[in-house]
Amino acid sequence: MSTNSTREWVDPIVCPFCGDELQSPGAGFVDHIDENEPCEHRFDQWRTNIAGDIGGEWTG
């Protein structure tokens, strides 16, 4: 497991927070953060940090 020290998600099949390989870039990431509390926490922090950059709530 390696931590991505940059703030860019450089590979869609690798978790940007812990470096683990994901089953898929979309649903696999959601499953991964649901199962990994540290990654979920870092994802929540990321969402909080960018919330002001996105008008309204997430769609889709």
C-alpha positions in Angstrom: 0.0 0.0 0.0 1.4 3.4 -1.0 0.0 6.8 -0.3 -0.3 9.3 -3.1 1.4 12.4 -1.8 0.1 14.5 -4.7 -3.4 16.0 -4.9 -4.1 14.5 -8.3 -5.8 11.2 -9.0 -3.3 9.9 -11.6 -4.7 6.4 -12.2 -8.5 5.7 -12.1 -8.0 2.1 -10.9 -5.9 3.0 -7.9 -7.2 4.7 -4.8 -5.7 8.2 -4.6 -5.6 8.0 -0.8 -4.0 4.6 -0.1 -2.7 3.4 -3.5 -4.7 0.1 -3.4 -6.0 -1.2 -6.7 -9.7 -0.8 -7.2 -12.1 -3.3 -8.9 -13.3 -0.5 -11.2 -12.8 3.3 -11.4 -16.4 4.2 -10.5 -18.3 1.7 -8.4 -15.1 0.1 -7.3 -14.0 3.4 -5.7 -17.3 3.8 -3.9 -17.1 0.2 -2.6 -13.5 0.8 -1.5 -14.2 3.9 0.5 -17.3 2.2 2.1 -15.0 -0.6 3.3 -11.9 1.5 4.3 -12.5 4.1 7.0 -9.2 6.0 6.5 -9.9 6.4 2.8 -13.6 7.4 3.4 -12.4 10.0 5.9 -9.8 11.4 3.5 -12.5 11.4 0.7 -14.9 13.3 3.0 -12.1 15.8 3.7 -11.5 16.2 0.0 -15.2 16.8 -0.7 -15.3 19.4 2.1 -12.3 21.2 0.6 -13.7 21.4 -2.9 -17.4 22.0 -1.9 -17.1 25.8 -2.6 -15.7 25.1 -6.0 -18.8 23.2 -7.2 -22.2 25.0 -7.5 -24.9 23.0 -5.8 -24.6 19.4 -4.7 -23.1 16.5 -6.5 -25.4 15.0 -9.2 -25.5 11.5 -10.7 
